[in-house]
Amino acid sequence: MAYRLKGKTGEWEVVIGMEVHAQATTNAKLFSGAPTDFGADPNSQVSLVDAAMPGMLPVVNAEAIRQAVRTGLALNAKVNKRSVFARKNYFYPDLPQGYQISQYEEPIIGEGEIEIDLEDGEVRTIGIERLHLEQDAGKSIHDQVPDKTLIDLNRAGVPLMEIVSKPDIRSPEEASAYVGKLRSILRYIGSCDGNMQEGSMRADINVSVRKPGDPLGTRAEVKNVNSLRFIRQAAEVEAKRQIRLIESGGTVVQETRLFDPNKGETRSMRSKEDAHDYRYFPDPDLLPVEFDDAYVDTCREGLPELPDPKKHRFMRDYGLSAYDAGVLVAERATAEFFETAAKAGGDAKLAANWLTVELFGRLNKTGQSLDEIKIDADGLGGLVQLIKDGTISGKIAKDVFDEMLETGKPAAEIVDAKGLKQISDTGELEGVVDKLIADNPGQVDAYRGGKTGLIGWFVGQVMKETKGQANPAMVNQLLKAKLDG
């Protein structure tokens, strides 16, 4: 069902386009050899080029070009073998050259597309308009010296890949899912670390609203949103603001706004100029970037299996649902962990369930990642194998799992040391069942009188008597045979 927001005058459709700035994984800036390490002392990573000293000429970072091409290929996009850097003339208080070197009419990457997976299982395709390279600006600091603004140029010149979507996104959920999927792809191929908290990936959200079927409305841009949760919140808040404004007789202004997550509102930052106001022209200090098919092929050969092909393979080879497969492939390390555990345990669906429900649940509580815990993929596979072959029950497995997390010991060792093997001996279980039936004639009569739901009570009593070690399937079978006989 299409996402709609309700206003006083009926339903409204939300139209969203995204501009995602992703810092390319390189050891140097886009046009200088200065480093790009996060957290360095202010102005400790600034070359003469970054500081715009007279006579300093930019030189293109070849690794940034390679990462942009790899990213374009991963986005199923057209790679332009000729691209041009242009000067974007606009006052940046923290970019000393007075203009930004970016790409405009001839970007390095053209149209592409990615799939996004929604919570209800729907899969949507979102179009990519372009990817272009540009230099980042520095940082203005307003809170350290009263009545003064300080400038840190460490980020000035850092290589950014600006990935622009088509206005295909139709809900805040889709906006968050789109950036999440984009982040997953970039992390898979290593072209950006995707660390939104450190600013190496951030999103601008272009939001407009319209009555269903009407032409596109005027958009407002919510700038520099740095988490998937905030993207979802900001898109919804801004859409609702526009609806209230229009329904009260106002007009949406094309402008740049900021999202305040504490107040749950967006506020105006500056009016938004059209592209021609930037007075783009080719940078006279930089030649066009040109490469051949062989270069593109080399970039393509170095790509790993990407999230979408991996998801479809997991569905096909392991019989997983689209949702489970999507969760497992979101991070490359998680997908590799799952495949190892599935092979070691001999049951992919069971391994997927233990990973996504039990292990992820515990990781969410502790704030840990997969590489920080004491269970490795083979260890989880060993636990799955014991459940699969009937050595332990699912209930006992949870206790074993907790001890594995605490001690790092293999599941089999814990089971043997504590005598936790499941009782699957028919004779032993039959004795427990016979005694239970003999000791509870009232419950037996009630069951045979039509209260068949009491079978659960009988099973629970057997499990209690055997301290949870009885094979539940065998207990059910024995009870039904004796109670129905």
Protein Blocks (a to p, Z undefined) as FASTA:
>chain_A
ZZddddfkbccddddddddddddddfbdfkbcbdcbehiaehilccfklnopghiacddd
fklmmmmmmmmmmnopacdfbdcddddddddfklmnopacddfklcfbdcdddddddfko
pacddddfbdcdddddddddfklbghiacddfklgopacddddddfkbfbfklmmmmmmm
mmmmmmmnopagoiaknopaccddddddddehiacddddddehiabfklmmmmmmmmmmm
mmmmmmnopacddddddddfknopacdfbdcddfklnopacdfkbccddddfklmmmmmm
mpccdfklmmmmmmmmnopafklmmmmmmpmklmmmmmmmmmmnopaklmmmmmmmmmmm
mmmmnopafklpcbdfklmmmmmmmmmnomacfklmmmmmmmmmmnopafklmmmmnopa
ccfbfklmmmmmmmmmmmmmmlmmmmmnopamlmmmmmmmmmmmnnopacfklmmmmmmm
mmmZZ
